[in-house]
Amino acid sequence: MNYFLYFVSQVINFYLQLLQHRSQHQTNLPRIAVLSTFFYAKLTAPIGGGYSGVRRWTRQSKLFDQDIVLIPIHDRGMHWCLSVSK
C-alpha cells in the first residue's frame, strides 16, 4: 500500500470516528456505527475475504442496534464513496 493512500484512509477513519463519538455523547443525534476504510476491501477480496474475513470486525459493533451504519469504500483505487445504511 502506498503511503498517500494509507494517510487518506486514516484521515477518513478519524473523521468518521469523530462522527461516531459525537453521536454517542449527544442523545438527540442518531446512533452511528462506523466501519474501517479497510472493511469493504477485505469483504470483497478474492482470497481471505467474504464474511469470514470481516466477521471479527463487526462482533463488537452491534450493528442492528444502530440507527445508521457508515461504510467507506475506496472504489478501484481512485475514488472514495460512503455507503450509508439506515
Secondary structure as GFF3:
##gff-version 3
##sequence-region A 1 86
A	DSSP	alpha_helix	3	25	.	.	.	ID=ss1
A	DSSP	beta_strand	32	34	.	.	.	ID=ss2
A	DSSP	alpha_helix	39	43	.	.	.	ID=ss3
A	DSSP	alpha_helix	51	54	.	.	.	ID=ss4
A	DSSP	three_ten_helix	55	57	.	.	.	ID=ss5
A	DSSP	three_ten_helix	63	65	.	.	.	ID=ss6
A	DSSP	beta_strand	68	75	.	.	.	ID=ss7
A	DSSP	beta_strand	79	85	.	.	.	ID=ss8
###
